[in-house]
Amino acid sequence: MILQQYKIVFGGTMGAGKSAAIQALSDIPVVTTEAVNTDTEAHHKFLTTVGIDYGEISLDDGTKIGLYGTPGQDRFDFMWSIVCKGAIGTVVLIDHSQTDRLKDLEFYLNAFADYGSNIVVGITHLDEEHEHKLKIYLDWMQIHQKQFPLFAVDAREKDDVLLMIETLIATLELQAEPVI
């Protein structure tokens, strides 16, 4: 039985590290729905998520947060609205090594913004493609008037993923503060 008090969703491109991020952060063994990747044109990874990944993290105060990973392929987009229902925020991960990374950013931000405005963006695989780093994403957000926290992350590193989660929670806390 799933007993978390809150839910955070991980969405974004195939191969960006959604499953790895949940694995890095979860306090429990992660439930996965991986299958052999049949879309090798989109990404050359062997396995891919076809349902959801599920993990949990417990905060110092005992609060449990469910970590839900969505499939990256847009053919599974029908699942996104189901998984995002009731989420306190979304982590959108974008694979920087892909040539259409800015189109991917636009697509996933637009798709997940439909389910809530508390979004952080993590750019992964920066070690594989050094050209432009984060500047291209900052420039794109400025041109398109998007204001989301942006992080360079290694999805396998707990501290990197935790920083994005803490940002989502801090954003919620700021929104809840009464304006004086």
Residue frames as qw, qx, qy, qz and C-alpha x, y, z in Angstrom:
[[0.000, 0.889, 0.457, 0.000, 0.00, 0.00, 0.00],
 [0.395, 0.403, -0.011, 0.826, 1.28, 3.47, -0.90],
 [0.392, -0.744, -0.478, 0.253, 1.15, 5.76, 2.12],
 [0.398, 0.071, -0.001, 0.915, 2.92, 8.91, 0.97],
 [0.007, 0.699, 0.446, -0.560, 1.50, 12.27, 1.97],
 [0.258, 0.790, -0.138, -0.539, 2.65, 14.14, -1.14],
 [0.818, 0.299, 0.428, 0.241, 3.55, 13.34, -4.73],
 [0.029, 0.751, -0.365, -0.550, 6.27, 14.64, -7.05],
 [0.855, 0.440, 0.275, -0.002, 6.36, 13.62, -10.70],
 [0.321, -0.500, 0.552, 0.585, 9.44, 13.17, -12.88],
 [0.701, 0.624, 0.336, -0.076, 8.76, 13.79, -16.57],
 [0.017, 0.795, -0.425, -0.432, 10.84, 14.53, -19.62],
 [0.595, 0.546, -0.500, -0.314, 12.72, 12.97, -22.45],
 [0.998, -0.040, -0.051, 0.015, 13.51, 9.32, -22.84],
 [0.808, 0.179, -0.204, 0.523, 16.98, 8.64, -21.47],
 [0.020, 0.788, -0.149, 0.598, 17.17, 11.88, -19.45],
 [0.291, 0.213, -0.749, 0.555, 17.48, 10.04, -16.14],
 [0.590, -0.424, -0.034, -0.686, 14.00, 9.97, -14.60],
 [0.923, -0.225, -0.307, -0.047, 14.38, 6.39, -13.36],
 [0.638, 0.179, -0.413, 0.624, 17.96, 7.06, -12.22],
 [0.103, -0.471, 0.223, -0.847, 16.84, 10.15, -10.27],
 [0.774, -0.412, -0.067, -0.477, 14.17, 8.20, -8.42],
 [0.902, -0.036, -0.360, 0.234, 16.66, 5.38, -7.73],
 [0.415, 0.356, -0.372, 0.750, 19.16, 7.91, -6.35],
 [0.238, -0.408, 0.218, -0.854, 16.65, 9.51, -3.98],
 [0.762, -0.325, -0.344, -0.443, 14.27, 6.76, -2.89],
 [0.332, -0.488, 0.677, -0.440, 14.37, 5.40, 0.66],
 [0.806, 0.047, 0.529, -0.262, 12.59, 2.23, -0.48],
 [0.413, -0.030, 0.770, 0.486, 13.31, -0.21, -3.32],
 [0.330, 0.372, -0.172, -0.850, 11.94, 1.42, -6.47],
 [0.635, 0.371, 0.670, -0.103, 9.04, -0.20, -8.28],
 [0.056, 0.459, -0.478, -0.746, 9.73, -0.04, -12.01],
 [0.752, 0.451, 0.433, -0.210, 7.88, -0.91, -15.20],
 [0.046, 0.660, -0.558, -0.501, 10.78, -1.17, -17.57],
 [0.871, 0.319, 0.373, -0.030, 10.64, -3.09, -20.82],
 [0.598, -0.036, 0.455, 0.659, 12.98, -3.59, -23.74],
 [0.146, 0.654, -0.047, -0.741, 13.21, -0.38, -25.75],
 [0.611, 0.406, 0.631, 0.251, 11.65, -0.83, -29.19],
 [0.270, 0.951, 0.143, 0.044, 12.13, 2.83, -30.15],
 [0.732, -0.287, 0.138, 0.602, 15.89, 2.80, -30.73],
 [0.363, 0.592, 0.244, 0.677, 15.62, 5.73, -33.14],
 [0.299, -0.890, -0.103, -0.330, 14.57, 7.94, -30.22],
 [0.330, -0.755, 0.531, -0.198, 17.25, 6.58, -27.88],
 [0.626, 0.353, -0.695, -0.022, 19.73, 3.71, -27.86],
 [0.338, -0.378, 0.703, -0.498, 19.16, 2.65, -24.25],
 [0.209, 0.010, -0.968, -0.136, 18.26, -1.02, -23.76],
 [0.162, -0.524, -0.815, 0.187, 15.40, -0.64, -21.26],
 [0.087, -0.280, -0.073, -0.953, 12.77, 2.08, -20.96],
 [0.218, 0.225, 0.690, -0.653, 9.89, 2.88, -18.61],
 [0.158, -0.252, -0.727, -0.619, 6.51, 1.94, -20.09],
 [0.400, -0.693, -0.593, -0.085, 4.28, 2.55, -17.06],
 [0.213, -0.907, 0.153, -0.328, 5.55, 4.37, -13.99],
 [0.538, 0.155, -0.632, 0.537, 8.46, 4.20, -11.62],
 [0.511, -0.766, -0.150, -0.360, 7.66, 4.62, -7.93],
 [0.563, 0.054, -0.554, 0.611, 9.86, 5.43, -4.98],
 [0.403, -0.859, -0.287, -0.129, 9.53, 7.33, -1.71],
 [0.399, 0.323, -0.410, 0.754, 11.56, 9.75, 0.31],
 [0.483, -0.736, -0.460, 0.111, 10.94, 10.60, 3.96],
 [0.147, 0.755, -0.167, 0.616, 11.79, 14.09, 5.11],
 [0.256, 0.208, -0.676, 0.659, 13.30, 14.84, 8.53],
 [0.410, -0.120, 0.343, -0.837, 9.87, 15.75, 9.91],
 [0.431, 0.114, 0.874, -0.195, 8.42, 12.36, 8.88],
 [0.585, 0.570, 0.036, -0.576, 6.66, 13.66, 5.77],
 [0.605, 0.020, 0.733, 0.311, 6.60, 11.03, 3.02],
 [0.385, 0.633, -0.210, -0.638, 6.84, 12.10, -0.60],
 [0.816, 0.245, 0.518, 0.080, 5.98, 9.69, -3.40],
 [0.032, -0.583, 0.510, 0.632, 8.30, 9.92, -6.40],
 [0.743, 0.430, 0.499, -0.123, 6.59, 9.02, -9.66],
 [0.159, -0.412, 0.584, 0.681, 8.45, 8.64, -12.93],
 [0.698, 0.538, 0.227, -0.415, 6.56, 8.84, -16.20],
 [0.758, 0.211, 0.455, 0.417, 7.49, 7.29, -19.54],
 [0.184, -0.520, 0.210, 0.807, 9.44, 9.69, -21.73],
 [0.148, 0.158, 0.733, 0.644, 7.93, 8.75, -25.07],
 [0.334, 0.102, 0.069, -0.935, 5.05, 10.99, -26.09],
 [0.520, -0.110, -0.717, -0.450, 3.09, 7.91, -27.22],
 [0.446, -0.353, -0.769, 0.292, 2.52, 7.30, -23.49],
 [0.003, -0.230, 0.150, -0.962, 1.32, 10.86, -22.84],
 [0.588, -0.458, -0.432, -0.508, -2.13, 9.56, -21.89],
 [0.715, -0.340, -0.527, 0.309, -0.56, 8.42, -18.61],
 [0.317, 0.231, -0.258, 0.883, 0.87, 11.82, -17.71],
 [0.380, -0.468, -0.055, -0.796, -2.42, 13.36, -16.59],
 [0.837, -0.380, -0.368, -0.137, -3.18, 10.31, -14.45],
 [0.726, -0.081, -0.370, 0.574, 0.23, 10.32, -12.77],
 [0.198, 0.295, -0.141, 0.924, 0.24, 14.10, -12.26],
 [0.471, -0.639, -0.370, -0.482, -3.15, 14.22, -10.55],
 [0.678, -0.723, -0.135, -0.019, -2.60, 15.56, -7.04],
 [0.755, 0.091, -0.147, 0.632, 1.13, 16.19, -7.49],
 [0.289, -0.862, -0.125, 0.397, 2.74, 19.07, -5.60],
 [0.077, 0.822, -0.376, -0.422, 5.21, 19.58, -8.42],
 [0.917, 0.369, 0.126, 0.088, 7.01, 18.21, -11.44],
 [0.377, -0.608, 0.512, 0.476, 10.68, 17.74, -12.23],
 [0.768, 0.631, 0.041, -0.103, 11.18, 17.96, -16.00],
 [0.574, -0.475, 0.519, 0.419, 14.44, 16.34, -17.11],
 [0.631, 0.752, -0.080, -0.174, 15.93, 17.13, -20.52],
 [0.853, -0.108, 0.303, 0.410, 18.77, 15.16, -22.13],
 [0.012, 0.858, -0.218, -0.464, 21.30, 17.78, -23.30],
 [0.359, -0.305, 0.753, 0.458, 23.03, 15.28, -25.60],
 [0.473, 0.531, 0.697, 0.096, 20.00, 15.14, -27.92],
 [0.282, 0.145, 0.346, 0.883, 20.03, 17.40, -30.98],
 [0.219, -0.591, -0.462, -0.624, 16.41, 18.56, -30.48],
 [0.377, -0.258, -0.660, 0.596, 16.93, 19.48, -26.83],
 [0.118, 0.113, 0.160, -0.973, 15.22, 22.88, -27.09],
 [0.554, -0.129, -0.495, -0.657, 12.21, 21.40, -28.88],
 [0.558, -0.239, -0.779, 0.158, 12.15, 18.74, -26.15],
 [0.154, -0.158, -0.484, 0.847, 12.23, 21.46, -23.49],
 [0.354, 0.004, -0.121, -0.927, 9.33, 23.29, -25.10],
 [0.603, -0.150, -0.673, -0.401, 7.29, 20.12, -25.58],
 [0.532, -0.263, -0.747, 0.299, 7.69, 18.81, -22.02],
 [0.048, -0.126, -0.370, 0.919, 7.24, 22.19, -20.33],
 [0.453, -0.044, -0.247, -0.856, 4.03, 22.76, -22.27],
 [0.626, -0.172, -0.727, -0.223, 2.79, 19.23, -21.63],
 [0.488, -0.286, -0.697, 0.442, 3.44, 19.21, -17.87],
 [0.036, -0.016, 0.197, -0.980, 2.39, 22.85, -17.31],
 [0.523, -0.274, -0.479, -0.649, -1.13, 21.64, -18.13],
 [0.714, -0.359, -0.600, 0.033, -1.03, 19.65, -14.86],
 [0.542, -0.765, -0.195, 0.288, 0.48, 22.28, -12.56],
 [0.299, 0.910, -0.128, 0.258, 2.75, 25.31, -12.50],
 [0.509, -0.742, 0.437, 0.000, 5.22, 24.13, -9.83],
 [0.921, 0.353, -0.004, 0.167, 7.96, 22.89, -12.15],
 [0.310, -0.763, 0.468, 0.321, 11.73, 22.68, -11.99],
 [0.804, 0.565, -0.178, -0.056, 13.93, 21.80, -14.95],
 [0.627, -0.539, 0.508, 0.240, 16.98, 19.58, -14.76],
 [0.623, 0.677, -0.351, -0.174, 19.39, 19.34, -17.67],
 [0.831, -0.334, 0.436, 0.085, 21.24, 16.02, -17.78],
 [0.842, 0.229, 0.314, 0.375, 24.09, 14.54, -19.81],
 [0.111, 0.981, -0.133, -0.089, 25.97, 17.83, -19.91],
 [0.508, -0.562, 0.591, 0.276, 29.17, 15.80, -19.69],
 [0.676, 0.235, 0.640, 0.279, 28.44, 14.23, -23.08],
 [0.367, 0.691, 0.361, 0.508, 27.89, 17.49, -24.96],
 [0.438, -0.399, -0.238, 0.770, 29.89, 20.49, -23.80],
 [0.134, 0.288, 0.336, 0.887, 28.66, 23.01, -26.35],
 [0.262, -0.548, -0.275, -0.745, 26.45, 25.80, -24.98],
 [0.179, -0.085, -0.791, 0.579, 25.86, 24.28, -21.51],
 [0.019, 0.587, 0.730, -0.349, 22.89, 25.93, -19.74],
 [0.012, 0.366, -0.078, -0.927, 22.95, 29.26, -21.58],
 [0.191, -0.105, -0.703, -0.677, 20.81, 27.97, -24.44],
 [0.285, -0.516, -0.808, 0.018, 18.08, 26.95, -21.98],
 [0.176, -0.558, -0.347, 0.733, 18.21, 30.25, -20.09],
 [0.057, 0.210, -0.356, -0.909, 18.02, 32.17, -23.38],
 [0.229, -0.288, -0.816, -0.445, 15.11, 30.01, -24.56],
 [0.250, -0.588, -0.707, 0.302, 13.19, 30.57, -21.32],
 [0.090, -0.476, -0.108, 0.868, 13.75, 34.31, -21.51],
 [0.131, 0.049, -0.564, -0.814, 12.56, 34.49, -25.14],
 [0.391, -0.344, -0.774, -0.360, 9.47, 32.38, -24.32],
 [0.336, -0.501, 0.213, -0.769, 8.82, 34.17, -21.02],
 [0.852, -0.278, -0.440, -0.046, 9.12, 30.99, -18.96],
 [0.105, -0.685, 0.515, -0.505, 10.35, 31.28, -15.39],
 [0.950, -0.261, -0.148, -0.086, 11.26, 27.88, -14.00],
 [0.454, -0.719, 0.519, 0.092, 14.23, 27.03, -11.80],
 [0.812, 0.512, -0.281, -0.025, 16.92, 25.45, -13.99],
 [0.602, -0.621, 0.501, 0.033, 19.61, 23.04, -12.81],
 [0.544, 0.491, -0.676, -0.082, 22.51, 21.16, -14.37],
 [0.740, -0.378, 0.439, -0.343, 22.19, 17.71, -12.81],
 [0.289, 0.239, -0.921, -0.103, 23.58, 14.24, -12.81],
 [0.735, -0.277, -0.185, -0.591, 20.40, 12.25, -12.23],
 [0.809, -0.055, -0.563, 0.161, 22.41, 9.49, -10.52],
 [0.316, 0.177, -0.496, 0.789, 23.60, 11.89, -7.81],
 [0.297, -0.624, -0.702, 0.175, 21.31, 12.11, -4.79],
 [0.221, -0.518, -0.205, 0.801, 22.37, 15.66, -3.89],
 [0.021, 0.030, -0.460, -0.887, 21.58, 16.94, -7.40],
 [0.299, -0.433, -0.753, -0.395, 18.10, 15.41, -7.36],
 [0.358, -0.575, -0.599, 0.427, 17.46, 16.47, -3.77],
 [0.132, -0.276, 0.001, 0.952, 18.21, 20.10, -4.67],
 [0.227, -0.189, -0.558, -0.776, 15.43, 20.03, -7.29],
 [0.430, -0.514, -0.741, -0.047, 12.99, 18.47, -4.81],
 [0.334, -0.473, -0.400, 0.711, 13.88, 21.05, -2.15],
 [0.001, -0.074, 0.233, 0.970, 13.28, 23.80, -4.71],
 [0.338, -0.384, -0.686, -0.518, 9.80, 22.44, -5.51],
 [0.462, -0.565, -0.635, 0.252, 8.95, 22.32, -1.79],
 [0.269, -0.344, -0.167, 0.884, 10.38, 25.80, -1.14],
 [0.110, -0.151, -0.435, -0.881, 8.32, 27.19, -4.01],
 [0.426, -0.529, -0.692, -0.246, 5.17, 25.74, -2.46],
 [0.447, -0.520, -0.474, 0.553, 6.06, 27.21, 0.91],
 [0.147, -0.147, 0.077, 0.975, 6.61, 30.63, -0.64],
 [0.256, -0.315, -0.572, -0.712, 3.24, 30.46, -2.39],
 [0.497, -0.553, -0.669, 0.005, 1.55, 29.57, 0.91],
 [0.351, -0.244, -0.345, 0.836, 3.10, 32.49, 2.82],
 [0.080, 0.873, 0.471, -0.103, 0.65, 35.35, 3.42],
 [0.417, 0.446, 0.099, 0.786, 1.61, 38.56, 1.69],
 [0.311, -0.660, -0.414, 0.544, 1.98, 41.45, 4.13]]
